[in-house]
Amino acid sequence: MESLYPKRVKGLFRSLSLRLLALTMLWVSFISLCLGYTVVLGWQMEASSTVINLVENMKTGVYQVNAAVNDTASDALYQSAVRRFAEDLEKMEQGEEWLNSAIWRDEAVTGRVVRINREWIGTVLPLFTDAHLNGTAVDPKRLTTILTELTQLQQYLEKSRTVLMSYQRWIQLAIIMLAVGSLFVIMALLLRWVIRPTEALRRGIESVTRGNLSTRVNPEPTSEEFERIGQGFNAMAGRLEDLVENLEGKVTEKTQAVEEKNRNLAQLYELSSYLGRQHSVDEICEGFTARLMHFTNASGCAVFLLNEKTKTLELAAGSGLPEALFSRWAAKPLPLAQLKNAMEADLPLRVTPETPADFLTSLRETEGTSPRIRTTYVFHIRSGTKNLGIFLLCYDETEQLAAQNYRLYESFGSHLGVAIDNIRLIARDQQYAVVQERTLMAQGLHDSIAQSLSFLNIQVQLLESGLKNDDKALVNDTVAQIRTGVQESYEDVRELLLNFRERLHKESFAAAIATAIERFEIQTKLKAQIISEGKEPNLTDKQQLQVIFIMQEALANVRKHSHATDVRIVIDSRSDFTLTVMDNGCGIDMELLKQRGKRHVGMNIMRERAEKIGASVAIGPVDASVFPHGTAVRLSIPAALFREVH
């Protein structure tokens, strides 16, 4: 054990940064005071020099006035000398503003100035005035008093300036000594507060580096910062020592945890892979229970699915359950009301023989028998927030699952719920697709075969009438009509079969269009002209298939109703995709088309197919620049929908 410091500093100044800040402020404050006082002394010395010069000028001024008294020819020279002395005396009395605080607070100075002023006004100035007016000289002895006062004032100020200069030198010397002393103090404090604890920490680090992990530093420094560093070093060294000493155990523990996670991930992956394959709901539940028995080591497992119609939970699969319990659950679904709280609970539930008898009674073995199952766990089968059922894990012994197993088995239930929900959605989609195809087939049959059969029925009635009346002309005409009608019905049936079998496989969209048009030309013996503008459109398979169906329906209407001799198909994919089927037939009655509305099966088929891919169909007269008369069917798909319909 190694100590950083011999003792602990207590109180406010435990913080090294606070101490350094306080010492810095104290040192700067002291230096500032010394420098400030030096500046003040300099001002006082400057003021003393100014006043000394002023006194010297006043002494000289007395002699100048005395000299000008005898000069009667120049009154101006006398007045000028008196005025200069008076100005100097006034400066002496009033002083400069920046000197008032230094010199004029000295009573010795102010007393002499008052006496000089009184002597000048009361004695010397009247003496000079009389002498000047009479043209006589002034006795120098009469000037002794004022000159003596000025001399004494000058000597006093020089003595004061000498004292101030002495003070200034001592202060400068003190600053120099303080600077030198501060250097030693700083070095001592750095040694005590920084270098020593840093060196102790360095020795501790070197000791730990050499492998002595038991090294500790005593966290009793003279500063709060190094105390914390020492405590942190001890904690780090202790943690490192613990890790090294228990490394094998911890590695084993971590390895077991990683293996457990990998095992859980493998189980989850295997289950997800199985649920992702195509199965029926019963098959997927049977496979789910078999895998749970393998994953969990449970003695029994059961899957119950919710029946929304009967409001019950029906047994979908079970494995390893007691025969009586399995038979009871299979024969009698569980009422949803008894298990509603269990299904809506956020966490799995645990049922043991010690659990109150009125809790989840429908999941327990029959009373009066010796129960084989000691522990039952209830987990949820959910798809998102939708409850689809529950699954049970049964154990022969009292079993307490770990928290991670709760999460894992709930994840199993979520994957099963999503798979079951997807199977049901796919089944509903398939049923819906079948219904749609049957609807389209019924509409096609109604628009072609049903009308042909109705026509044949009328012709048969006419044939019966002709045979009854022995009208050979009517019979021959009717037979010809029946033959034509049967042929048209045959062609309609053949066209419908071809249309419903139409699919896009490896051939391109252009090839599929060409195939459909070629079939139309064979049926009608008409030549259809194809005009393509722009590159091949970037349509989805679904869009391409519906475009071909709509084009076939438009061509079928041309064959049946238009009596056309020329057909033109224009495909424009420069911006939006448009396909226009035009003929030069008899045209279409727009008023009649509006009146029929939804009763016109062929038009409705084209519109329904167009709506599936977000397209629109327009029917109207052909452009007169193309054909003088006829019909045009125009299919439009906005460019924004290319490759967006799935």
C-alpha positions, 0 to 999 in steps of 0.5 A: 500500500502506498500513500500519496500524501502524509495528511488530508487537507480539510475544508473549503480549500481541498480543491487544488483548482480552488487553491491555485485560483485563490493564490493567484488572486492573492498574488495578483492583488498584492502586486497590483497594490504595490504597483498602484502605491508606486504609481501614487508615490510617483505622482506625489514626487512629480507634484513635489518637483512641480511645487519646488520649481514653482517656489524657485520661480517665486523666489526669482520673482521677488528679485525681479520685482525688486529690480523693476521698482527702480526702473521708473521708465518701464511701468509695464516691466514692473507690472509684468513682474508683479503679475507673474509673482501673483500668478505663481502665488495663486497656483501655490494657493489653489494647486493643480487638481491632481496635486490636491490629494497629495501635497495640500493635505500636508499642514506644514505646506499649507501653513507656509503658503498662508504665511507667504501669501499674508506676507506678500499682500500685507508687507512686500507688495505695498512696500514695492508699490510705494517704492515704485511710485516714489522712485526709491529702492527697497531695503533687501532686509525688508524682503528677508521674511518672505524669502526665508518662508519660500526657502523653508518651503522649498527645503521641506518639499525636497525632504518630502520628495527624498522620503517618497523616493526612498519609499519607492525604492523599498517597494521596488525592492520588495517586488523583486524579492516577492518575485524571487520568493514566489518562484520558490513558493510556486516550486514548493507548492507544485512539488507538494500539490502536483509533482508528488501525487503525480509521481506516486500515481506514476509509480502505481501505474508502473507497478501495475504495468509490471504485473503487480495488480495488488498495487493500491494508492492511498486516496488521502491526497491534499487535493480533491482532484488527486483524491478522485484520481487515486480512488479511480486508479484503485477501482481500476486496479481492483477491477483489473485484478478481479478480471484476471483472477476470475478470467477463466470463470468469466470466460466460461460464463460469457461463453455459456451466455453466447452459446445460449444466445446462439442456440436461441437464434438458431431455434428462432431461425429454424422456426422462422424458416419452417414458418416461411414455407407454404403450409396449411394452418393445421400443418404449420401448427403441428410442425410448431408443436413438434419443434417446441417439444424439441426446443423447450424440453417440455413434456407437452405442448398445445396450440389454440387458435381463436375462432371469431365466429364462435368466440372460442379457442379451438385446439389446432395441434397438441403433442405429449399431452395426457390423453384425457386432457387432449380428448377434452380439449379436442372435443370441446373448444375453450370459451373465449370469456374464460381466457380473455384476460390471459390473451390480452395480458402483456406477459406470459402466465404460469399455472401450478397446483398452488395457483388459486383454483379459480384461475384458468380452470379450463387449462387444468386437468380434471379434478379428482385425478392425479395431475401429471402436469405440474407447471403450465405456461401460457404464451400468446400467438399474435400478429402485431397487436391482433390476438390469434390464440395461445400456446401452452408449454406443460412440464411434469415438474415445477419449472421456472423459466428464465426471463430470456426464455419468456422473451424467446417463446413470446417471439415464437408465438409472434412468428407463428401468428404472423405466419398464420395471418399471412396464410389466411390473407393469402387464402382470402386473396386467392378467393378474391382473385378467383371471384374476380376471374369468375366475374370477368368470365361470367361477363364475357360469357354474357356478352358473347355466348349468352347473346348468341344462344339467345339469337339461336333460340329465336332462330330455332323458334322460326325454324319450328314455325317454318317446318310447321307451315312448310315454308322452305324459304324460311327454313333455309334462311333460318338454317343458314342463320343458325349455322352462322350463329353456331359458328360465331358461338364457336369462335366466341368460345375459342376466343374466350378460352384463348383470352383467359389462358393469356399470360406473359412468360418469356416473350416481350410485351411487344411480342405479346401484342403482336401475338394477340393481333395476329390471332385477331387477323386470323379470326376476322381475315382483316389486316390490322396496322400497328403504329408504335411511337417511343421506346418500349414502355416500362410497365409491370407484368400486371400492367402489361397483362391487363393492357393485352386483355383490354386490347383483346376486348376492344378487338373483339368488339370490332369483330362483333359489332363494327363491320369494319374493313380497316383496323389501326392500333397506335401505341404511344409511350413517349410520355404517358402510355396510351394504346388506341384501337381504331376502326372504320366501321359503323361507329358507336351511338354515344347516347345509346352507350350512356343509356346502357351504362353499366349494362354494357358488359364489354365496356365494363370489363375494360373499365374494371381491368383499367382500374386495377392498374390505375389506368383509364379507358375512353370510348368515342368516335374515331378522329376524322383525320384517321377514318371518316367514320368508326370507333376509337377505344383509348387506354391511358396509363400515367407515367407516374404509375410505371413500375408502381402497381404490384 
